[in-house]
């Protein structure tokens, strides 16, 4: 969450690198639940998503 707040509009595919995580599926699952619970919002950007923290 901190990474998304500090870098609004970060691409979902870049979160893996920023957080030093090898498993992209895990990242996708965490982001899915964060969106589901209203912590972040996603905007489609090509074949990935831009991520924004919800205030």
BELVEN-V885855 format. One line per field, one symbol per residue. ss: DSSP state (@ for helix, = for strand, . for the rest). psi: psi as a letter, one per 30 degrees, with the letter a starting at -180 (. if undefined). A space follows every 10 residues. Layout:
ss=???
psi=???
//
This chain:
ss=.@@@@@...= =@@@@@@@.. ...@@@@@@@ @@@@@@...= =====..=== ===..
psi=eeeeefikgk keffeeeefh kfjeeeeeee eeeeeeggel kkkkjbgakk kkkk.
//
